[in-house]
């Protein structure tokens, strides 16, 4: 959950860029695809530093997988902060999102080297922890990422310093102490709706908890992480390894740890890496399409007619230079997809574009998979095509491979869970869908969490399992339950539905309703009507320790109940 408001404290001088504004290079190293307008010598230096940062993060993660999984991270490195601010609001020094094809990309500027990029270290730490931990609750994922984002490189001494405290987080926590550890542990997809300040507060609390455990209970932390690597329930695993750390005891020890100031850090040798990379000049059409995609994303900027017009201008220039450019055609949501496959037969994106516009056409997606056998997005699409053709075993194999190549991505976990459920493999399907919810990114659409919870509820109901949301409520019950204040009009139906309709939803701290998931023996139209009714309600929120907290509710509905 890396917050976008990452204020840059120290800026280096901008690195030399290409003389031609639209001159971009693409470099491919073992673990990165870098697109940049840096001059070629500086571009090669940047990709070698990316490899070094990755290797250092892995070396600092003693609980990692023995052999890291393959796959490349896409990075866009603009030569200066001024260039970056064309696409992001001032003060944002980097961000992670998905491009138009769903590929994860990290965008930054070369005003800071990769070794200094906090957002780079934070997001790569998420990737590494998701590789190793089959269960990765949000507090742990954020704690690990915040712990590793302070990695410091001493190139002269050839050492990496791990665990150095963040002065900003310490100052914040001393001014705003953690008041409710229960909410830190319980935080799930509702983190998506946190403000920038609330998100920083949550990350800081998670960092303090992880830093304390790493320094005061290192052996038990390693054992806890090993349990999560075996997919054990996070709450039960924590209780097993830290039986003396109930909420009150942990709260007291964290306060003492924060006040004491004895934060332990250590050094490791600088890893040796091969920073070799191939390079090519990006065609002008691809640069225009890349700029259009960045204008589409534009974190911190409102979506205005002016920015939309600039995006359309870039797309027009791209398609003028290359009518078959796959990225431009994907962004334009029009044009001839077959032109892309004709002009770019060796570009997997062209075949994905054709497949997506033809109901995941099997022949097109199979061609994409031949061209990009290690692309997780392609393999997920291939899995769905195989499932539709009745090839259930192959579909699950390819869905697993997608998750190996791109661990911790909600979209791929959800695909695997859905296919496992269809195959009757209930336990694994439910665990996988729970993890899909755990790792839901900040950039997810507002309704994504509710849709995932609905699918999880359907899996649990079909498999005869006790819903996980009920278990969560019982384990972490608030002091007072939410009290309904008002609702809109209930659904008006020609005939009552057969059987029970169940709603699961979150009552937020402000009393509003979110993450509504419906299940029951009714038509989709009826379930949508009940969903709208549940969303219309407002509540006096639940409380814990006298403070409002979010609460998850499971409720049976009937036409006569308000």
C-alpha positions in Angstrom: 0.0 0.0 0.0 2.7 2.5 -1.0 1.1 5.9 -0.6 1.5 8.2 -3.6 2.5 11.3 -1.6 6.2 10.4 -1.3 7.8 13.7 -0.7 11.4 13.8 -2.0 13.8 15.1 0.7 17.1 15.0 -1.2 17.3 15.5 -5.0 20.3 14.8 -7.0 21.1 16.6 -10.2 19.2 15.3 -13.2 21.0 12.8 -15.3 21.8 13.5 -19.0 18.9 12.7 -21.3 18.6 12.0 -25.0 19.0 15.1 -27.2 15.7 14.3 -29.0 12.7 14.6 -26.7 11.0 11.5 -28.1 14.1 9.4 -28.1 13.6 6.5 -25.6 15.6 3.4 -25.1 14.4 0.0 -23.9 16.9 -2.1 -22.0 16.3 -5.7 -20.8 18.4 -7.1 -18.0 17.8 -10.4 -16.2 15.0 -9.1 -14.0 14.0 -5.7 -15.5 12.6 -4.1 -18.6 13.6 -0.4 -18.4 12.2 2.3 -20.7 13.9 5.6 -20.4 14.9 8.8 -22.1 18.3 8.8 -20.3 21.4 8.8 -22.6 22.6 5.2 -23.2 25.5 5.2 -20.7 23.3 6.4 -17.9 20.5 4.0 -18.9 22.9 1.0 -18.6 24.1 2.4 -15.2 20.4 2.7 -14.1 19.5 -0.9 -15.0 22.6 -2.2 -13.3 21.6 -0.3 -10.1 18.1 -1.8 -10.4 19.6 -5.3 -10.4 21.8 -4.3 -7.4 18.7 -3.1 -5.4 16.8 -6.2 -6.1 19.7 -8.5 -5.1 20.2 -6.5 -1.9 16.6 -6.8 -0.9 16.7 -10.5 -1.5 19.9 -10.8 0.6 18.2 -8.8 3.4 15.2 -11.1 3.4 16.4 -14.2 5.2 13.0 -15.8 5.0 12.8 -15.6 1.2 12.4 -18.5 -1.2 15.7 -20.3 -1.8 15.5 -19.6 -5.5 13.7 -16.3 -6.4 11.1 -16.8 -9.1 11.7 -15.6 -12.7 10.0 -12.6 -14.3 10.8 -9.0 -15.1 9.6 -5.8 -13.5 8.7 -3.0 -16.0 10.3 0.3 -15.0 9.9 3.7 -16.6 12.7 6.1 -15.6 12.3 9.6 -16.8 15.4 11.7 -16.9 14.2 14.5 -14.6 11.6 15.4 -11.9 10.2 18.1 -14.3 9.4 15.4 -16.9 7.8 13.2 -14.2 5.6 16.1 -13.1 4.0 16.2 -16.5 2.3 12.9 -15.5 2.1 13.1 -11.7 1.3 15.9 -9.2 4.3 17.7 -7.7 5.7 15.9 -4.6 5.1 12.4 -6.0 8.5 10.9 -6.7 7.4 7.6 -7.9 4.5 5.2 -8.1 3.5 1.6 -9.1 0.4 0.8 -11.2 -0.7 -1.3 -14.1 -0.4 -0.3 -17.8 -3.2 -0.7 -20.3 -2.5 -4.4 -20.6 -2.5 -5.0 -16.9 1.3 -5.3 -16.7 2.8 -3.9 -13.4 5.0 -0.9 -14.0 7.0 1.3 -11.7 7.4 4.9 -12.8 10.2 7.2 -11.3 12.6 9.9 -12.3 16.4 9.7 -12.5 16.8 12.7 -10.1 17.3 9.9 -7.6 19.3 6.8 -8.3 17.5 3.4 -7.9 19.5 2.9 -4.6 17.9 6.0 -3.2 14.3 5.4 -4.5 12.2 4.6 -1.5 9.2 3.7 -3.6 11.3 1.2 -5.6 12.6 -0.6 -2.6 9.1 -0.6 -1.0 7.4 -2.1 -4.0 10.1 -4.6 -4.7 9.9 -5.7 -1.1 6.2 -6.4 -1.7 7.1 -8.6 -4.7 9.7 -10.6 -2.7 7.4 -11.1 0.3 4.6 -12.3 -1.9 6.9 -14.8 -3.5 7.7 -16.4 -0.1 4.5 -16.1 1.9 1.4 -18.0 0.9 -0.5 -16.0 3.5 0.6 -12.4 3.7 -1.8 -10.2 5.8 -1.7 -6.5 5.1 0.0 -5.5 8.3 2.9 -7.9 7.6 3.2 -7.0 4.0 3.3 -3.3 4.7 5.6 -3.8 7.7 8.1 -5.7 5.7 8.0 -3.2 2.8 8.5 -0.2 5.2 11.3 -2.1 7.0 13.2 -2.7 3.8 12.5 0.7 2.1 15.2 2.2 4.4 17.9 0.0 3.0 21.1 2.1 2.7 23.9 1.5 0.2 27.5 2.3 1.1 29.2 1.7 -2.2 32.6 2.8 -0.9 32.6 0.2 1.9 30.7 -2.3 -0.3 28.1 -2.7 2.4 24.3 -2.6 2.7 22.7 -1.4 5.9 19.4 -3.1 6.9 16.8 -2.0 9.4 17.8 1.6 9.9 14.8 3.5 11.5 12.8 6.0 9.5 13.0 9.4 11.2 9.8 10.5 9.6 7.8 7.5 10.9 9.3 7.7 14.4 8.4 11.4 14.6 4.9 10.7 13.4 4.4 7.8 15.8 5.6 9.8 18.8 3.2 12.6 17.9 0.4 10.1 17.0 0.8 6.9 19.1 -0.8 3.7 17.8 -4.1 3.6 19.6 -5.7 0.4 18.4 -3.5 -2.5 17.5 -6.5 -4.7 16.9 -7.4 -2.5 13.9 -3.8 -2.8 12.6 -4.0 -6.6 12.6 -7.6 -6.6 11.2 -7.0 -4.1 8.4 -7.9 -5.6 5.0 -9.2 -4.3 1.8 -10.8 -1.3 3.6 -7.2 0.1 3.5 -8.0 1.1 -0.1 -10.2 3.9 1.2 -7.8 5.4 3.6 -6.7 9.0 3.1 -3.0 9.7 2.5 -2.4 10.7 6.2 -4.4 7.7 7.5 -2.5 5.4 5.1 0.9 6.8 6.3 -0.3 6.2 9.9 -1.2 2.6 9.2 2.1 1.9 7.3 4.0 3.4 10.2 2.2 1.3 12.8 2.9 -1.8 10.7 6.6 -0.8 10.4 6.9 -0.3 14.2 5.4 -3.7 14.8 7.7 -5.5 12.3 10.8 -3.6 13.4 10.0 -4.6 17.1 9.6 -8.2 16.2 12.7 -8.3 13.9 14.9 -6.9 16.7 13.3 -8.3 19.9 11.8 -11.6 18.7 13.9 -12.5 15.6 13.8 -16.3 16.0 10.0 -16.3 16.6 9.4 -13.9 13.7 11.3 -16.3 11.4 9.2 -19.2 12.7 6.0 -17.1 12.2 7.0 -16.3 8.6 7.8 -20.0 8.0 4.2 -20.9 9.1 2.8 -18.3 6.6 5.0 -19.8 3.9 3.1 -23.1 4.6 -0.3 -21.2 4.3 -1.2 -21.3 7.9 -3.9 -18.9 9.2 -2.1 -15.7 10.1 -3.9 -15.1 13.4 -3.4 -18.6 14.6 0.3 -18.6 13.5 0.9 -15.4 15.4 -0.7 -16.7 18.6 1.4 -19.9 18.3 4.7 -18.1 18.0 3.9 -15.1 20.3 1.6 -16.5 23.0 2.7 -13.8 25.4 1.9 -10.9 23.1 -1.8 -10.3 23.5 -3.0 -6.9 22.4 -2.5 -5.1 25.7 1.0 -6.6 26.3 2.1 -5.9 22.7 0.8 -2.3 23.0 2.8 -1.7 26.1 6.0 -3.2 24.6 5.7 -1.3 21.4 5.3 2.0 23.4 8.5 1.2 25.3 10.3 0.2 22.1 9.3 3.5 20.4 10.3 5.6 23.5 13.6 3.7 24.1 15.2 4.6 20.8 17.4 1.5 20.7 16.6 0.5 17.1 19.0 -2.2 15.9 20.3 -2.2 12.3 23.0 -4.3 10.7 25.1 -4.5 7.6 25.4 -7.2 4.9 28.0 -7.4 2.1 27.1 -5.7 -1.1 25.9 -8.5 -3.5 27.6 -9.1 -6.8 25.3 -8.7 -9.7 25.5 -9.0 -13.5 24.0 -5.7 -14.7 24.4 -6.6 -18.4 21.4 -5.6 -20.6 20.4 -5.6 -24.2 19.1 -2.3 -25.6 17.1 -1.0 -28.5 15.6 2.3 -29.6 11.9 2.5 -29.0 9.9 3.5 -32.1 8.3 7.0 -32.0 4.8 5.4 -32.1 5.5 3.4 -29.0 6.8 6.5 -27.2 3.6 8.4 -28.0 1.5 5.5 -26.8 3.6 5.3 -23.6 3.0 9.0 -23.0 -0.7 8.5 -23.6 -0.8 5.7 -21.0 1.0 7.8 -18.4 -1.5 10.6 -19.1 -4.3 8.1 -18.5 -2.9 7.1 -15.1 -1.7 10.6 -13.9 -1.8 10.1 -10.1 -2.7 13.2 -8.2 -4.2 14.9 -11.3 -8.0 15.1 -11.8 -9.3 13.7 -15.0 -10.0 16.9 -17.0 -11.0 17.5 -20.7 -7.6 19.1 -21.2 -5.7 16.0 -20.0 -8.0 13.7 -22.0 -7.3 15.8 -25.1 -3.6 15.6 -24.6 -3.9 11.8 -24.3 -6.0 11.6 -27.5 -3.3 13.7 -29.3 -0.6 11.3 -28.3 -2.7 8.4 -29.5 -3.4 10.1 -32.8 0.3 10.7 -33.3 1.1 7.0 -32.4 -1.5 5.6 -34.8 -0.4 8.0 -37.5 3.2 6.7 -37.2 2.0 3.1 -36.8 -1.7 2.1 -37.4 -1.0 -1.2 -35.7 0.6 -0.1 -32.5 -0.9 -2.5 -29.9 -0.7 -0.1 -26.9 -2.2 2.7 -28.8 -5.0 0.5 -30.1 -5.7 -0.8 -26.6 -5.9 2.7 -25.2 -8.1 4.0 -28.0 -10.6 1.1 -27.5 -11.2 1.1 -31.2 -9.3 0.5 -34.4 -8.4 -2.7 -36.2 -6.9 -5.3 -33.9 -6.0 -7.4 -36.9 -3.8 -4.6 -38.1 -1.8 -5.0 -35.0 -1.2 -8.7 -35.6 -0.4 -8.0 -39.3 2.1 -5.3 -38.5 3.4 -6.8 -35.3 3.1 -10.5 -35.5 5.9 -11.1 -33.0 4.4 -8.8 -30.3 2.4 -10.7 -27.8 0.3 -7.6 -27.0 -1.1 -7.6 -30.6 -2.5 -11.1 -30.1 -3.9 -10.3 -26.6 -5.6 -7.3 -28.2 -7.2 -9.5 -30.8 -8.2 -12.1 -28.2 -9.7 -9.5 -25.9 -11.8 -8.1 -28.6 -13.0 -11.6 -29.7 -14.1 -13.1 -26.4 -10.7 -14.4 -25.5 -10.3 -16.2 -28.9 -8.4 -19.4 -28.2 -6.2 -19.2 -31.3 -5.1 -15.6 -30.6 -4.4 -16.2 -27.0 -2.5 -19.4 -27.8 -0.3 -17.4 -30.2 0.3 -14.8 -27.5 1.4 -17.6 -25.1 3.9 -18.9 -27.6 5.4 -15.5 -28.0 5.4 -14.7 -24.2 5.5 -18.1 -22.4 6.6 -16.3 -19.1 4.0 -13.6 -19.1 1.6 -14.0 -16.2 -1.3 -12.0 -17.9 -1.1 -14.0 -21.0 -1.1 -17.3 -19.1 -4.1 -16.2 -17.0 -6.0 -15.5 -20.2 -4.9 -18.9 -21.6 -6.1 -20.6 -18.5 -9.6 -19.1 -19.0 -9.6 -20.1 -22.7 -8.6 -23.7 -21.7 -11.3 -23.9 -19.0 -13.9 -22.8 -21.5 -12.8 -25.6 -23.8 -13.1 -28.2 -21.0 -9.3 -28.5 -20.5 -9.6 -28.1 -16.7 -6.2 -29.6 -15.8 -4.2 -27.5 -18.3 -6.1 -24.4 -17.2 -5.2 -24.9 -13.6 -1.5 -25.6 -14.5 -1.3 -22.4 -16.5 -3.1 -20.4 -13.7 -0.5 -21.7 -11.2 2.3 -20.7 -13.5 0.9 -17.2 -13.8 1.0 -16.9 -10.0 4.6 -18.2 -9.9 5.7 -15.7 -12.4 3.8 -12.8 -10.8 3.2 -13.6 -7.2 0.9 -11.5 -5.1 -1.3 -10.2 -7.9 -5.0 -10.2 -7.1 -6.1 -10.8 -10.7 -4.0 -14.0 -11.1 -4.9 -15.3 -7.6 -8.6 -14.8 -8.4 -8.3 -16.6 -11.7 -6.6 -19.6 -10.0 -9.2 -19.6 -7.1 -12.1 -19.6 -9.5 -10.7 -22.5 -11.6 -9.9 -24.5 -8.5 -13.5 -24.0 -7.2 -14.9 -25.1 -10.5 -12.8 -28.3 -10.2 -14.2 -28.9 -6.7 -10.9 -28.3 -4.9 -12.6 -26.3 -2.2 -9.9 -25.8 0.5 -7.2 -24.5 -1.9 -9.7 -22.4 -3.8 -10.9 -20.6 -0.6 -7.3 -20.1 0.7 -6.3 -18.6 -2.7 -9.3 -16.3 -2.9 -8.6 -15.1 0.7 -5.1 -14.3 -0.4 -6.4 -12.4 -3.5 -8.4 -10.2 -1.1 -5.3 -9.8 1.3 -3.1 -8.4 -1.5 -5.7 -6.2 -3.3 -3.7 -3.1 -4.3 -4.5 0.6 -3.6 -5.2 1.2 -7.3 -8.0 -1.4 -7.4 -11.5 -0.2 -8.5 -13.8 0.8 -5.6 -16.1 -2.3 -6.0 -13.2 -4.8 -6.4 -13.1 -5.9 -2.7 -16.9 -6.5 -2.7 -16.8 -8.6 -5.8 -13.9 -10.7 -4.4 -15.7 -11.2 -1.1 -18.9 -12.2 -3.0 -16.9 -14.9 -4.9 -15.3 -16.1 -1.7 -18.7 -16.3 -0.1 -20.1 -18.3 -3.0 -17.1 -20.7 -2.8 -17.6 -21.2 0.9 -21.3 -21.7 0.6 -20.9 -24.2 -2.3 -18.3 -26.1 -0.3 -20.3 -26.1 2.9 -17.7 -24.0 4.8 -18.2 -21.5 7.6 -17.7 -18.1 6.0 -14.3 -16.6 6.8 -15.8 -13.2 7.5 -17.8 -14.7 10.4 -14.6 -16.2 11.8 -12.9 -12.8 11.5 -15.7 -11.1 13.4 -15.6 -13.6 16.2 -11.8 -13.4 16.6 -11.7 -9.6 16.6 -15.2 -8.5 17.8 -15.6 -4.8 18.7 -16.8 -3.6 22.1 -20.0 -2.3 20.6 -21.7 -3.5 17.4 -22.9 -1.1 14.7 -26.5 0.2 15.1 -28.5 0.9 12.0 -29.8 4.5 11.8 -31.6 4.6 8.4 -32.0 2.9 5.1 -33.6 3.6 1.7 -36.6 1.8 0.4 -36.4 -2.0 0.3 -36.6 -3.8 -3.0 -40.1 -4.1 -4.5 -40.4 -7.5 -6.1 -43.3 -9.2 -7.9 -42.7 -12.3 -5.8 -40.5 -13.1 -2.9 -37.3 -15.0 -3.7 -37.1 -18.7 -2.9 -34.7 -19.4 0.0 -32.5 -17.1 2.0 -30.6 -14.1 0.7 -27.5 -13.2 2.6 -25.6 -9.9 2.6 -22.0 -9.5 3.9 -20.8 -5.9 4.2 -18.5 -3.6 6.0 -19.7 -0.8 8.2 -16.9 1.8 8.0 -15.7 4.0 10.8 -17.9 6.8 9.5 -21.0 4.6 9.5 -21.2 4.2 5.8 -21.6 0.8 4.1 -18.9 -0.7 1.8 -17.7 -4.0 0.3 -21.2 -5.5 -0.1 -21.3 -9.1 -1.2 -24.6 -10.8 -1.9 -25.4 -14.6 -2.1 -28.5 -16.7 -2.2 -30.9 -18.5 -4.5 -32.2 -15.5 -6.5 -31.6 -14.0 -9.9 -28.8 -11.5 -10.5 -31.4 -8.7 -10.8 -32.8 -9.5 -7.4 -29.4 -9.7 -5.8 -28.5 -6.3 -7.3 -31.7 -4.8 -5.9 -30.9 -6.1 -2.4 -27.3 -4.9 -2.8 -28.4 -1.4 -3.6 -30.7 -1.5 -0.5 -27.9 -2.6 1.8 -25.6 0.2 0.4 -28.3 2.8 1.1 -28.1 2.2 4.9 -26.2 4.3 7.4 -25.1 3.2 10.9 -23.7 4.3 14.2 -20.3 2.6 13.8 -18.9 -0.1 16.0 -16.4 0.9 18.6 -13.4 -0.6 20.3 -11.7 1.2 23.2 -14.2 4.1 22.7 -13.1 4.7 19.1 -15.1 4.0 16.0 -13.8 0.9 14.0 -14.9 -0.9 10.9 -16.9 -4.0 11.3 -17.8 -6.8 9.0 -21.4 -8.0 9.2 -23.2 -11.1 7.8 -26.9 -10.8 7.7 -29.9 -12.8 6.4 -32.4 -10.5 4.6 -36.1 -10.7 4.0 -38.5 -8.3 2.3 -40.0 -7.3 5.6 -36.8 -6.5 7.4 -35.2 -3.0 7.4 
